[in-house]
Amino acid sequence: MFAHALTPILNVSDIAQSFAWFEKLGAKKAWDWGDPSSFGCVRIGNAEIFLCQGAQGGRGKGGNTTTFTTEGDSAGDKGVWMSVWVDDVDAVHRHCVEHGIEVTFPPTDMPWGVRETHIRHPDGHVFRISRGIGGN
């Protein structure tokens, strides 16, 4: 099998609010479907993410304040986790802070050779904003 692309589908509680959240991140609404809309797509650079209101997968924001938690699965987010590879993790972090996007893990050089920060969608979906470091 050769995959040409991969498009995650996120279960969201409110598609209009999700479009607005992604716009704060710098994404653009590509399209929506239904009247009222219940399915749609956002684009971030060359990447696409589908949004499905109330279906197709799980969601749920945990009571945790950080996404690397020691409290186990019972306190963690139930949404999808995704790695988003960027050129400048710190610039994305600053942008998120300036636009009121919840940051759950500050930019950190990790022992597995990436610098990453985490942001969380209101429905508990976590985005690991990452860049390889040290020859990776």
Backbone bond lengths (Angstrom), bond angles and torsions (degrees), N, CA, C in turn:
res aa  C-N    CA-C-N  psi(-1)  N-CA   C-N-CA  omega(-1)  CA-C   N-CA-C  phi
1 M - - - 1.458 - - 1.521 108.75 -
2 F 1.319 116.55 139.36 1.456 123.42 173.10 1.517 107.61 -122.26
3 A 1.320 117.31 117.46 1.463 121.32 179.35 1.525 109.42 -91.76
4 H 1.318 116.12 131.61 1.466 121.39 177.84 1.518 112.35 -87.57
5 A 1.326 116.51 -27.03 1.460 121.39 -179.70 1.527 108.26 -164.60
6 L 1.305 115.89 164.36 1.458 122.98 176.16 1.520 107.25 -136.06
7 T 1.325 116.99 125.90 1.456 121.28 -178.20 1.524 109.30 -122.14
8 P 1.335 117.81 109.26 1.462 119.14 176.33 1.525 110.70 -69.80
9 I 1.329 115.12 150.88 1.463 121.78 175.81 1.521 106.96 -117.73
10 L 1.332 116.80 119.70 1.455 121.67 -178.80 1.518 110.61 -102.07
11 N 1.309 116.65 130.72 1.454 122.99 172.24 1.519 106.54 -77.47
12 V 1.332 117.32 121.46 1.461 121.78 -179.36 1.522 110.01 -123.58
13 S 1.321 115.76 151.98 1.462 120.15 -179.32 1.530 112.39 -84.31
14 D 1.333 117.10 -25.40 1.465 121.44 -179.18 1.526 107.83 -147.12
15 I 1.318 116.78 107.58 1.464 120.03 -173.81 1.525 112.15 -66.15
16 A 1.331 118.09 -37.42 1.469 120.12 179.73 1.526 110.56 -64.62
17 Q 1.331 117.41 -43.55 1.462 120.36 177.52 1.524 111.01 -65.39
18 S 1.322 117.13 -35.03 1.467 120.05 178.11 1.517 111.53 -67.63
19 F 1.341 117.47 -41.40 1.463 119.47 174.82 1.531 110.12 -57.65
20 A 1.334 117.52 -43.62 1.471 121.65 -179.96 1.520 111.00 -64.44
21 W 1.340 118.41 -40.00 1.468 121.89 179.17 1.522 109.73 -62.80
22 F 1.319 117.20 -46.33 1.461 120.33 -179.75 1.525 111.45 -66.07
23 E 1.333 118.43 -33.53 1.465 120.63 176.38 1.526 110.57 -63.21
24 K 1.355 117.68 -38.64 1.476 120.31 175.73 1.517 110.63 -61.12
25 L 1.316 117.34 -32.89 1.461 122.23 178.98 1.523 112.10 -73.73
26 G 1.334 116.71 -20.15 1.452 121.40 -179.39 1.517 113.30 112.75
27 A 1.328 117.48 3.60 1.465 121.79 178.11 1.529 109.80 -81.32
28 K 1.305 114.96 162.83 1.464 121.80 177.45 1.526 108.96 -120.21
29 K 1.308 116.08 139.37 1.465 120.78 173.56 1.528 107.53 -67.99
30 A 1.329 116.36 123.75 1.462 120.76 -179.75 1.522 110.81 -89.79
31 W 1.335 116.46 -43.47 1.460 120.75 179.68 1.521 108.76 -169.30
32 D 1.334 115.15 163.82 1.461 120.21 171.24 1.518 108.05 -141.09
33 W 1.335 116.01 164.37 1.455 121.15 -174.74 1.520 109.44 -138.60
34 G 1.320 115.77 139.71 1.458 122.42 176.79 1.518 111.41 103.72
35 D 1.325 114.83 161.14 1.458 120.86 177.54 1.529 108.58 -139.56
36 P 1.308 118.52 95.44 1.463 126.28 6.02 1.529 111.75 -75.30
37 S 1.306 114.56 159.91 1.460 121.28 -178.10 1.530 111.33 -62.07
38 S 1.340 115.46 135.07 1.465 120.43 176.21 1.523 111.80 -133.85
39 F 1.316 117.30 -0.61 1.468 122.14 179.78 1.515 107.17 -147.79
40 G 1.327 116.37 143.28 1.453 118.85 -179.63 1.506 112.14 -168.53
41 C 1.320 114.85 -173.79 1.459 121.34 -174.87 1.529 110.00 -143.25
42 V 1.340 115.93 139.28 1.451 122.02 169.98 1.522 108.30 -117.18
43 R 1.333 115.61 151.46 1.471 122.19 177.35 1.517 109.09 -119.45
44 I 1.325 114.17 134.88 1.464 122.53 174.08 1.518 105.31 -127.83
45 G 1.320 117.25 105.32 1.464 119.25 -173.91 1.513 109.33 60.53
46 N 1.334 117.21 -124.86 1.459 121.86 178.16 1.519 113.19 -92.07
47 A 1.318 117.90 -0.39 1.470 121.94 -176.37 1.528 110.69 -95.06
48 E 1.330 115.50 146.53 1.456 121.89 175.20 1.519 109.49 -123.00
49 I 1.327 115.86 145.99 1.456 122.90 174.52 1.520 106.85 -131.88
50 F 1.332 116.43 127.04 1.457 120.81 174.93 1.522 108.79 -86.77
51 L 1.322 116.41 145.42 1.458 123.62 177.35 1.522 108.19 -120.13
52 C 1.331 116.38 128.90 1.452 121.38 -178.53 1.530 108.51 -127.31
53 Q 1.298 116.77 116.07 1.464 120.62 -176.71 1.524 110.40 -74.99
54 G 1.346 115.05 115.18 1.459 122.32 172.08 1.509 116.69 74.70
55 A 1.331 119.72 13.69 1.461 120.72 -178.73 1.528 110.41 -153.98
56 Q 1.307 115.23 177.10 1.468 124.18 176.05 1.522 112.57 57.20
57 G 1.320 116.57 75.14 1.454 122.01 175.73 1.509 112.03 108.41
58 G 1.299 115.17 -177.94 1.456 121.23 -178.09 1.511 112.15 -106.85
59 R 1.293 114.99 167.32 1.459 122.37 174.53 1.515 107.39 -156.54
60 G 1.294 116.15 169.78 1.445 121.40 176.85 1.508 111.25 145.65
61 K 1.297 115.26 122.93 1.460 121.67 179.48 1.521 108.19 -88.03
62 G 1.320 116.47 126.51 1.454 121.00 178.01 1.520 111.31 -78.53
63 G 1.311 115.76 175.38 1.456 121.33 177.96 1.513 113.19 -82.73
64 N 1.321 117.44 2.64 1.458 122.28 -178.37 1.528 111.62 -74.49
65 T 1.325 115.83 147.61 1.464 120.20 176.91 1.517 111.28 -99.00
66 T 1.321 117.77 -13.79 1.454 122.43 176.58 1.519 107.88 -127.57
67 T 1.313 116.99 148.19 1.455 119.55 -177.86 1.518 112.83 -84.97
68 F 1.313 118.83 -16.78 1.462 120.91 168.37 1.513 105.29 -96.58
69 T 1.334 116.65 96.47 1.462 121.16 -173.16 1.516 111.57 -112.53
70 T 1.300 115.80 149.79 1.465 121.26 175.39 1.521 111.02 -98.09
71 E 1.329 117.02 -0.73 1.454 120.89 -176.37 1.519 113.14 -84.40
72 G 1.321 119.12 -3.01 1.452 122.11 177.15 1.510 113.78 82.49
73 D 1.328 114.63 -176.20 1.455 121.82 -174.37 1.517 114.05 -62.88
74 S 1.311 118.43 -28.21 1.465 119.62 -175.72 1.527 112.01 -64.83
75 A 1.337 117.52 -25.72 1.462 120.69 -179.51 1.525 112.43 -102.25
76 G 1.328 117.66 -8.78 1.452 121.09 -172.98 1.508 114.29 -81.81
77 D 1.325 114.69 167.85 1.460 121.81 177.52 1.522 110.21 -69.63
78 K 1.311 116.50 147.49 1.461 121.81 -179.43 1.525 111.97 -104.16
79 G 1.301 117.28 2.50 1.458 121.31 179.10 1.516 111.98 -82.34
80 V 1.318 115.45 -175.07 1.458 123.83 -179.70 1.527 109.91 -79.41
81 W 1.323 116.95 141.70 1.459 122.69 171.50 1.523 107.62 -105.58
82 M 1.341 116.66 134.79 1.453 121.52 179.01 1.520 109.63 -136.49
83 S 1.325 116.21 143.01 1.461 121.67 170.66 1.514 108.51 -94.68
84 V 1.322 115.83 129.89 1.455 122.21 177.18 1.524 106.45 -117.56
85 W 1.317 116.70 118.80 1.462 121.86 -175.45 1.520 109.89 -92.69
86 V 1.330 115.83 125.16 1.459 122.81 -175.30 1.528 110.25 -130.67
87 D 1.335 116.44 170.56 1.463 121.46 177.76 1.524 112.45 -82.00
88 D 1.344 118.19 -31.60 1.467 121.14 -173.61 1.530 110.30 -141.56
89 V 1.315 115.99 97.25 1.467 122.51 -179.00 1.528 110.71 -61.06
90 D 1.323 117.22 -42.40 1.459 120.68 -176.42 1.532 111.89 -66.40
91 A 1.320 117.26 -36.18 1.469 120.66 177.39 1.531 110.14 -66.26
92 V 1.330 117.26 -41.13 1.468 120.18 177.69 1.526 109.76 -64.76
93 H 1.330 116.72 -41.43 1.473 120.84 178.33 1.526 110.60 -59.05
94 R 1.340 116.93 -47.92 1.469 120.71 178.94 1.531 110.75 -59.20
95 H 1.327 116.25 -43.65 1.465 120.86 178.95 1.532 110.38 -59.57
96 C 1.311 116.76 -44.33 1.473 120.77 -179.30 1.524 111.21 -63.72
97 V 1.322 117.43 -44.36 1.466 121.14 178.71 1.529 109.70 -61.54
98 E 1.337 117.22 -46.06 1.469 121.58 -179.52 1.523 112.66 -61.76
99 H 1.337 117.78 -28.81 1.463 121.85 -176.46 1.528 113.30 -103.49
100 G 1.320 117.05 11.51 1.456 120.83 174.22 1.518 115.10 71.98
101 I 1.325 117.58 23.15 1.463 121.69 176.55 1.523 107.93 -82.89
102 E 1.328 116.57 133.29 1.464 120.83 -176.76 1.526 110.96 -65.68
103 V 1.322 116.25 120.05 1.457 123.25 174.80 1.524 107.14 -101.10
104 T 1.333 116.37 124.12 1.464 120.11 -176.76 1.516 113.00 -108.96
105 F 1.336 117.10 -4.00 1.459 121.72 177.08 1.516 106.86 -156.39
106 P 1.334 118.46 122.53 1.466 120.37 -176.19 1.528 111.69 -73.31
107 P 1.325 117.85 163.58 1.465 120.07 177.19 1.534 110.39 -55.80
108 T 1.320 114.47 124.98 1.462 121.14 -174.69 1.520 109.47 -144.05
109 D 1.344 116.59 137.95 1.458 120.82 172.38 1.523 107.38 -80.72
110 M 1.337 116.18 119.30 1.449 122.06 -174.24 1.535 110.19 -96.15
111 P 1.335 117.43 152.41 1.464 120.47 -178.04 1.525 113.77 -65.14
112 W 1.331 119.03 -15.84 1.466 121.16 179.26 1.521 112.49 -90.14
113 G 1.351 117.43 12.92 1.461 121.38 170.21 1.510 116.22 88.95
114 V 1.335 117.57 25.86 1.458 120.34 173.79 1.518 109.87 -132.32
115 R 1.304 115.96 153.51 1.457 122.43 167.90 1.510 105.05 -102.04
116 E 1.328 117.55 130.53 1.453 118.95 -177.43 1.511 112.09 -146.48
117 T 1.310 114.07 155.92 1.454 124.31 170.83 1.519 106.22 -134.06
118 H 1.323 117.70 153.98 1.461 121.31 179.72 1.522 110.01 -116.56
119 I 1.325 115.23 139.74 1.464 121.16 172.24 1.528 107.35 -126.68
120 R 1.347 115.54 154.27 1.458 119.36 -175.80 1.522 111.41 -126.97
121 H 1.320 114.92 127.85 1.461 123.77 173.21 1.533 107.71 -69.93
122 P 1.320 119.20 150.99 1.471 120.86 -179.34 1.531 114.82 -56.68
123 D 1.333 118.60 -22.72 1.465 121.07 178.09 1.521 113.52 -93.05
124 G 1.337 117.78 12.70 1.455 121.25 174.69 1.513 115.79 90.29
125 H 1.327 118.66 7.94 1.459 121.20 175.56 1.537 107.56 -79.48
126 V 1.327 116.39 133.30 1.464 121.53 -174.37 1.527 109.48 -112.49
127 F 1.321 115.42 131.46 1.455 122.15 177.68 1.520 108.47 -111.49
128 R 1.325 115.71 117.46 1.463 121.91 175.02 1.523 106.46 -90.14
129 I 1.324 116.42 104.51 1.461 122.21 -179.63 1.523 106.37 -85.88
130 S 1.341 116.81 115.71 1.472 121.10 -166.06 1.510 112.67 -133.85
131 R 1.342 112.70 157.89 1.466 121.99 172.33 1.518 107.21 -149.86
132 G 1.320 117.03 136.32 1.455 120.69 176.51 1.520 111.38 -66.89
133 I 1.329 116.65 144.81 1.477 122.31 177.82 1.529 108.81 -133.09
134 G 1.314 115.75 162.99 1.457 121.11 172.57 1.511 114.94 59.25
135 G 1.346 115.72 45.16 1.457 118.88 176.27 1.513 114.30 86.59
136 N 1.329 118.43 2.27 1.481 120.70 178.08 1.516 110.47 -95.53
